[in-house]
Amino acid sequence: MERLFYDNKNTPPISKNMPPKAGQIAWARSIMGRIKAPIKKFKNKSDQLMSPTFSKVAFKYVKLAKELDQGYEQEIFNKWSDKNTDEAINKLNKSILSKDEKDPENKVYFVNFAPELKVIIREAKFLERIGKPIPQTIINIAL
């Protein structure tokens, strides 16, 4: 699992229907789940398995778990939160209706809704489902 994480950390496999950042976090959590199950079984029999080998494996587990949770996942979320809060405010400051300047005789208006806002809203929904605290600005946009 450690090799899988380090090999795919920059370009993780993401499900088709997942937004990019939420998909990266879900991928990291799936790795965490795959390494957590055997460790739990070992902990139940810790009195029998207190060998140096088990200690080494437990140390590697803790190291990888910290990197997945505190390093990788938190870094992705913090970058997403900082970038998208500012970007969403900038996109919302633009007028929602714009006049078509190509044809001055016909008064044609079009909706000037940035597609990036849809991605931000979708990311927020997925991240909220997995328990991440979404910034209030993005919650207001989603609502």
BELTAVEN-V191551 format. One record per pair of residues at least 12 apart in sequence whose ideal C-beta (glycine too) atoms are under 6 Angstrom apart, sorted by sequence separation. I is the first residue (numbers start at 1). J is the second residue. If there is no record, write none. Layout:
i=I j=J
i=I j=J
This chain:
i=12 j=24
i=97 j=109
i=98 j=110
i=98 j=112
i=124 j=138
i=12 j=27
i=96 j=112
i=124 j=142
i=121 j=142
i=39 j=61
i=91 j=114
i=5 j=31
i=91 j=117
i=1 j=31
i=88 j=120
i=1 j=34
i=1 j=35
i=32 j=68
i=84 j=120
i=28 j=68
i=28 j=72
i=28 j=73
i=25 j=73
i=85 j=135
i=25 j=76
i=24 j=76
i=85 j=137
i=88 j=141
i=81 j=135
i=21 j=76
i=77 j=132
i=21 j=80
i=2 j=64
i=22 j=123
i=21 j=123
i=19 j=122
i=19 j=123
i=22 j=126
i=22 j=127
i=19 j=126
